[in-house]
Amino acid sequence: MTKLTTPKSILIGFALIALSIASIPYSNLIVPKAYAGDSNVIERILYCIDGSRISDSGRLSTYCNS
């Protein structure tokens, strides 16, 4: 195995950055876009956060009964 010199490592790093920038248009073929569902998950999370408190021991306790 050959030693990796500083100029080689910089060149390889720039090549990886260029490859990642060039592959952006093709990324939708590999990873599909995610869309939000119709569920009320975010509303439930916000409700739980709104009803939460920090106890004396520093722990976060929530009251989610819905």
Long-range contacts (C-beta under 8 A, 24 or more apart in sequence): none
